[in-house]
Amino acid sequence: MLARIAHELFWLGRNLVRAEHTARMLDGVFSADLQGRPDDPNRVTLGWGSILAIMGGEVDDVARVRRDDVLSSLTLDPDNPTSVVSCIGRAREGARTVRDVISTEMWEAINTTNLTLLEGDLSARLRTGPYSVYQYVKERSALIWGTTSRTMLRDEASAFLAAGGRIESADMVLRMLRVALPIQADVEDVGAVRDGQAIALLAAVGGVQAFRRAVPGQPNALPVANFLLYERAYPDSVAASVESTLNVLQRADSSPRASEPILRLSRLGADLEFQARAEGGSRDLAATCEAVQQELARVDQDIADRYFAGAASPGVVTSSS
């Protein structure tokens, strides 16, 4: 496969997943914001300024960040590379470039999603019913990935597409963890820290039901963070995303034992497995998330060097500092 095509497919996957995760995050925090009570000590505290920080924005005064401004910026702003509209637009352009590689049904699903978001007055829909906008994006994302899995060959093309999506998913979850649950090792009652943040985080990744089925007890900060980091049975956990990326790259690489990104992913997966077994996960979550995210950034660069001839990403931020 040409490096240019592999690169487009990789970033097509990343843009689709970033749009979905952004929609899920905005929807989850919006719903939690409506349901919270100011006098509730356990109310959700993951606010709109936190969302801007998750997406790499600079926030001088969190208290002055307005909900409507965040919703508009991260949903509608075509000049914001992390907005839902921008991500879907880039995905559509990437899909157009590789139309002879992806299936016709996949192209139609992506193109229809982009056209629907651009038609009419989306800003009015966002003001009157943000839920409907984000629900549409989530449903269309599920349709696109479902169509892809049923209509594309499981070859190099689908491997690079899936690899981009899985790396983006891991990166987004790590961003959320680093901002929403900055738990340090010297905290005495780490399980009770920022419970509201933990609940909001589960809602923002669509993992509330999965967590309740997998983990007994209340969704406190430490078990939620460990679930999103280490639970391989949950598809959007960091460990599951790393494992999936490793598997698809092994399928696409003719010499996997000599592949630096595959070797690095293997080491990272083993490290996550070791930490998950060591007393139920790390207590210094901030340091763990930072280290894993830095390693994923190295994986991303290794992938670019080995498969894309060092091609740069298409003008979007890939990881937070």
TORKENU-981321 format. One record per residue (C-alpha): residue number from 1; residue in three letters; x, y, z. Coordinates in steps of 0.02 Angstrom, whole numbers, padded with zeros to 5 digits, m for minus. Example, Ala and Ser with C-alpha at 12.3 -4.5 7.8 and 13.67 -1.06 7.14 Angstrom:
REM residues 2
1/ALA/00615/m00225/00390;
2/SER/00684/m00053/00357;
This chain:
REM residues 321
1/MET/00000/00000/00000;
2/LEU/00060/00176/m00040;
3/ALA/00117/00275/00112;
4/ARG/00002/00418/00062;
5/ILE/m00152/00305/00062;
6/ALA/m00106/00225/00228;
7/HIS/m00082/00398/00303;
8/GLU/m00253/00458/00243;
9/LEU/m00338/00303/00311;
10/PHE/m00251/00319/00479;
11/TRP/m00309/00499/00499;
12/LEU/m00481/00460/00433;
13/GLY/m00499/00341/00580;
14/ARG/m00430/00470/00703;
15/ASN/m00547/00608/00644;
16/LEU/m00701/00497/00653;
17/VAL/m00660/00441/00830;
18/ARG/m00616/00617/00887;
19/ALA/m00784/00682/00826;
20/GLU/m00875/00542/00917;
21/HIS/m00778/00563/01081;
22/THR/m00802/00751/01078;
23/ALA/m00989/00730/01051;
24/ARG/m00999/00602/01192;
25/MET/m00901/00713/01310;
26/LEU/m01006/00868/01274;
27/ASP/m01167/00770/01289;
28/GLY/m01115/00686/01451;
29/VAL/m01060/00846/01536;
30/PHE/m01213/00941/01471;
31/SER/m01330/00810/01543;
32/ALA/m01236/00802/01708;
33/ASP/m01237/00993/01718;
34/LEU/m01427/00996/01701;
35/GLN/m01452/00859/01830;
36/GLY/m01331/00925/01962;
37/ARG/m01385/01022/02116;
38/PRO/m01276/01165/02181;
39/ASP/m01299/01106/02362;
40/ASP/m01255/00925/02326;
41/PRO/m01078/00887/02392;
42/ASN/m01063/00743/02267;
43/ARG/m01126/00842/02118;
44/VAL/m01031/00832/01954;
45/THR/m00887/00954/01953;
46/LEU/m00817/00917/01780;
47/GLY/m00857/01087/01706;
48/TRP/m00846/01177/01541;
49/GLY/m00674/01245/01575;
50/SER/m00615/01067/01604;
51/ILE/m00678/01017/01432;
52/LEU/m00577/01156/01351;
53/ALA/m00423/01095/01445;
54/ILE/m00456/00916/01388;
55/MET/m00458/00974/01207;
56/GLY/m00294/01068/01227;
57/GLY/m00362/01244/01254;
58/GLU/m00291/01372/01375;
59/VAL/m00411/01424/01513;
60/ASP/m00365/01577/01617;
61/ASP/m00521/01579/01727;
62/VAL/m00623/01418/01733;
63/ALA/m00766/01504/01825;
64/ARG/m00794/01625/01682;
65/VAL/m00806/01494/01545;
66/ARG/m00984/01492/01477;
67/ARG/m01073/01333/01428;
68/ASP/m01142/01402/01265;
69/ASP/m00971/01462/01211;
70/VAL/m00894/01290/01239;
71/LEU/m01037/01201/01151;
72/SER/m01022/01317/01002;
73/SER/m00832/01310/00992;
74/LEU/m00816/01122/01006;
75/THR/m00966/01083/00896;
76/LEU/m00985/01216/00761;
77/ASP/m00824/01315/00742;
78/PRO/m00746/01269/00573;
79/ASP/m00584/01356/00625;
80/ASN/m00566/01247/00781;
81/PRO/m00478/01087/00726;
82/THR/m00552/00992/00874;
83/SER/m00735/01038/00841;
84/VAL/m00857/00903/00787;
85/VAL/m00894/00991/00622;
86/SER/m00707/01009/00583;
87/CYS/m00670/00827/00622;
88/ILE/m00813/00762/00517;
89/GLY/m00764/00881/00376;
90/ARG/m00584/00817/00378;
91/ALA/m00647/00639/00384;
92/ARG/m00755/00672/00231;
93/GLU/m00608/00746/00136;
94/GLY/m00498/00600/00186;
95/ALA/m00631/00476/00132;
96/ARG/m00649/00565/m00035;
97/THR/m00461/00546/m00062;
98/VAL/m00466/00358/m00033;
99/ARG/m00635/00317/m00112;
100/ASP/m00558/00179/m00216;
101/VAL/m00496/00093/m00056;
102/ILE/m00645/00108/00062;
103/SER/m00816/00035/00022;
104/THR/m00952/00135/m00066;
105/GLU/m01067/00114/00084;
106/MET/m00936/00187/00201;
107/TRP/m00909/00337/00088;
108/GLU/m01095/00368/00078;
109/ALA/m01114/00358/00267;
110/ILE/m00974/00483/00298;
111/ASN/m01029/00601/00160;
112/THR/m01210/00600/00218;
113/THR/m01157/00637/00397;
114/ASN/m01054/00786/00341;
115/LEU/m01192/00855/00229;
116/THR/m01324/00837/00365;
117/LEU/m01217/00931/00491;
118/LEU/m01189/01072/00368;
119/GLU/m01369/01092/00309;
120/GLY/m01494/01205/00396;
121/ASP/m01460/01307/00552;
122/LEU/m01357/01192/00661;
123/SER/m01325/01331/00787;
124/ALA/m01512/01347/00818;
125/ARG/m01525/01159/00844;
126/LEU/m01380/01168/00965;
127/ARG/m01466/01305/01066;
128/THR/m01634/01218/01075;
129/GLY/m01580/01037/01090;
130/PRO/m01395/00995/01105;
131/TYR/m01440/00815/01146;
132/SER/m01514/00785/00973;
133/VAL/m01356/00850/00887;
134/TYR/m01238/00741/00989;
135/GLN/m01352/00591/00979;
136/TYR/m01349/00607/00790;
137/VAL/m01158/00611/00787;
138/LYS/m01147/00459/00902;
139/GLU/m01272/00361/00799;
140/ARG/m01188/00404/00635;
141/SER/m01018/00357/00705;
142/ALA/m01087/00187/00754;
143/LEU/m01162/00169/00580;
144/ILE/m00999/00216/00494;
145/TRP/m00894/00094/00595;
146/GLY/m01025/m00042/00581;
147/THR/m01035/m00019/00393;
148/THR/m00846/m00021/00382;
149/SER/m00830/m00185/00477;
150/ARG/m00960/m00268/00364;
151/THR/m00907/m00201/00194;
152/MET/m00717/m00180/00194;
153/LEU/m00589/m00317/00171;
154/ARG/m00487/m00353/00326;
155/ASP/m00329/m00301/00238;
156/GLU/m00198/m00166/00258;
157/ALA/m00324/m00028/00223;
158/SER/m00443/m00078/00362;
159/ALA/m00294/m00106/00478;
160/PHE/m00228/00072/00462;
161/LEU/m00405/00141/00476;
162/ALA/m00434/00044/00637;
163/ALA/m00262/00088/00706;
164/GLY/m00296/00273/00689;
165/GLY/m00464/00256/00775;
166/ARG/m00395/00154/00920;
167/ILE/m00248/00270/00953;
168/GLU/m00364/00420/00952;
169/SER/m00483/00334/01072;
170/ALA/m00342/00297/01195;
171/ASP/m00277/00475/01181;
172/MET/m00448/00552/01214;
173/VAL/m00480/00443/01367;
174/LEU/m00308/00487/01436;
175/ARG/m00343/00673/01407;
176/MET/m00504/00658/01507;
177/LEU/m00421/00562/01648;
178/ARG/m00278/00686/01664;
179/VAL/m00396/00834/01678;
180/ALA/m00545/00758/01769;
181/LEU/m00453/00645/01893;
182/PRO/m00284/00722/01937;
183/ILE/m00256/00602/02082;
184/GLN/m00085/00596/02162;
185/ALA/m00004/00454/02257;
186/ASP/m00001/00549/02423;
187/VAL/m00190/00569/02433;
188/GLU/m00251/00472/02585;
189/ASP/m00429/00429/02533;
190/VAL/m00401/00414/02347;
191/GLY/m00562/00316/02319;
192/ALA/m00671/00460/02378;
193/VAL/m00584/00600/02283;
194/ARG/m00693/00692/02158;
195/ASP/m00830/00563/02146;
196/GLY/m00933/00685/02043;
197/GLN/m00791/00698/01919;
198/ALA/m00787/00509/01904;
199/ILE/m00973/00496/01866;
200/ALA/m00961/00634/01737;
201/LEU/m00811/00548/01657;
202/LEU/m00905/00384/01639;
203/ALA/m01050/00475/01558;
204/ALA/m00931/00567/01443;
205/VAL/m00861/00405/01371;
206/GLY/m01025/00310/01371;
207/GLY/m00962/00185/01499;
208/VAL/m01086/00200/01642;
209/GLN/m01177/00037/01612;
210/ALA/m01018/m00058/01568;
211/PHE/m00936/00001/01730;
212/ARG/m01086/m00049/01836;
213/ARG/m01084/m00224/01760;
214/ALA/m00897/m00247/01778;
215/VAL/m00858/m00163/01945;
216/PRO/m00952/m00187/02109;
217/GLY/m00982/m00037/02219;
218/GLN/m00995/00149/02188;
219/PRO/m00912/00234/02038;
220/ASN/m00779/00323/02141;
221/ALA/m00626/00403/02067;
222/LEU/m00498/00263/02083;
223/PRO/m00604/00117/02019;
224/VAL/m00669/00222/01873;
225/ALA/m00493/00273/01824;
226/ASN/m00429/00095/01837;
227/PHE/m00578/00035/01734;
228/LEU/m00543/00159/01595;
229/LEU/m00357/00122/01599;
230/TYR/m00346/m00066/01619;
231/GLU/m00512/m00154/01583;
232/ARG/m00478/m00247/01421;
233/ALA/m00659/m00307/01411;
234/TYR/m00716/m00127/01387;
235/PRO/m00680/m00076/01205;
236/ASP/m00636/00105/01242;
237/SER/m00517/00075/01386;
238/VAL/m00336/00123/01356;
239/ALA/m00276/m00057/01374;
240/ALA/m00406/m00121/01250;
241/SER/m00361/00015/01125;
242/VAL/m00176/m00024/01139;
243/GLU/m00210/m00209/01114;
244/SER/m00321/m00176/00963;
245/THR/m00192/m00062/00883;
246/LEU/m00058/m00193/00909;
247/ASN/m00165/m00329/00830;
248/VAL/m00209/m00231/00672;
249/LEU/m00030/m00171/00644;
250/GLN/00033/m00349/00661;
251/ARG/m00092/m00396/00525;
252/ALA/m00034/m00256/00411;
253/ASP/00156/m00268/00435;
254/SER/00252/m00394/00333;
255/SER/00393/m00396/00463;
256/PRO/00309/m00366/00631;
257/ARG/00458/m00426/00733;
258/ALA/00563/m00285/00660;
259/SER/00430/m00152/00678;
260/GLU/00468/m00018/00807;
261/PRO/00285/00035/00833;
262/ILE/00233/m00147/00857;
263/LEU/00374/m00178/00981;
264/ARG/00332/m00018/01076;
265/LEU/00147/m00063/01082;
266/SER/00192/m00237/01145;
267/ARG/00294/m00161/01287;
268/LEU/00158/m00036/01328;
269/GLY/00025/m00172/01332;
270/ALA/00133/m00278/01448;
271/ASP/00164/m00128/01563;
272/LEU/m00024/m00094/01574;
273/GLU/m00058/m00276/01613;
274/PHE/00075/m00276/01750;
275/GLN/00006/m00116/01828;
276/ALA/m00172/m00184/01822;
277/ARG/m00116/m00337/01921;
278/ALA/m00011/m00238/02046;
279/GLU/m00131/m00199/02189;
280/GLY/m00276/m00163/02073;
281/GLY/m00191/m00024/01976;
282/SER/m00084/00128/02005;
283/ARG/m00125/00255/02141;
284/ASP/m00023/00391/02056;
285/LEU/m00144/00407/01911;
286/ALA/m00082/00575/01852;
287/ALA/00094/00508/01826;
288/THR/00029/00346/01748;
289/CYS/m00083/00436/01623;
290/GLU/00055/00557/01576;
291/ALA/00180/00417/01548;
292/VAL/00058/00315/01443;
293/GLN/00010/00466/01339;
294/GLN/00192/00507/01306;
295/GLU/00222/00328/01252;
296/LEU/00072/00336/01135;
297/ALA/00144/00494/01059;
298/ARG/00304/00397/01024;
299/VAL/00201/00257/00947;
300/ASP/00116/00385/00837;
301/GLN/00284/00450/00777;
302/ASP/00350/00273/00750;
303/ILE/00198/00234/00643;
304/ALA/00226/00391/00539;
305/ASP/00410/00348/00515;
306/ARG/00384/00166/00469;
307/TYR/00225/00169/00367;
308/PHE/00196/00348/00308;
309/ALA/00373/00398/00259;
310/GLY/00374/00524/00401;
311/ALA/00217/00613/00339;
312/ALA/00154/00744/00461;
313/SER/m00019/00744/00537;
314/PRO/m00146/00854/00446;
315/GLY/m00136/01006/00557;
316/VAL/m00216/00941/00716;
317/VAL/m00150/00919/00892;
318/THR/m00122/00735/00934;
319/SER/m00089/00741/01119;
320/SER/m00102/00860/01264;
321/SER/00045/00918/01363;
